[in-house]
Amino acid sequence: MRHIQKIIFTIFFLSAGLMVLGQDLVYRPINPAFGGNYLNYSWLLSQAQAQNDFAEDPSASLYGQDPLATFQDDLNRQILNQLSRALVSDLFGEDGRLNEGQFEIGNYQIEVINGLNGVNIGILDILSGSNTTVTVPYY
């Protein structure tokens, strides 16, 4: 009888402990896009950026390029910028018309044609062969 009481007491003691530890499970999302706390956004973004293998290294872009190639790109960009300023100032000047013709500036061949809808400007990169056409409408 004493042995049975010990077994019953042990079973009761173990089952009482399991009832105390039982609780409802509640799902709380972490991502603010799915209802989580909005303060988690910056942490999640920094973790994603740290794991991004496709991002360019900013220090590599400064020192990985040839200085002469960078100089040539900057020079071409400045030439095109000045050309576009001259074209726009000529277009919207007193007479409102551009002189038609072909111009070769640096690595670019530029063709200006007055059309019915506006001024058509064709830009051909001589080195790569790429062609761009811009139409500036009349006002």
Secondary structure, 3 states (H helix, E strand, C coil): CHHHHHHHHHHHHHHHHHHHHCCCCCCCCCCHHHCCCHHHHHHHHHHHHHHCCCCCCHHHHHHCCCHHHHHHHHHHHHHHHHHHHHHHHHHCCCCCCCCCEEEEECCEEEEEEECCCEEEEEEEECCCCCEEEEEEECC
